[in-house]
């Protein structure tokens, strides 16, 4: 699978991201389009519950600004800061190609995630 591009829209703002070539990212791609309520967590990320779990894959603890991750099997995460998570870590789903500053606030958001043709 070539890297798929997705658009994540929040209000009047949107960012483009690429999805990685792994089973979890492929399963996310099949779910699109999605509307997902997300809350702020630890002032480093927005987290939202997916309608169903994704397959697990290799996990890592470090993340960078713009990382799209999977915590557990059903929590989609957009990291807007760089950091580290506790074990068992996250599955990396992809990476935001634009500035993720649209998510850098404590307020909850609802995002629309859709494939980019």
Buried (B, 14 or more C-beta within 10 A) or exposed (E): EEEBBBBBBBEEBBBEBBBBEBEBBBBBBEBBEBEBEBEBBEEBBBBBBBEEBBBBBEBBEEBEBBBBBBBBEEBBBBBBBEBEBEEEBBBBBBBBEBEBEBBBEEEEBEBBBBEEE
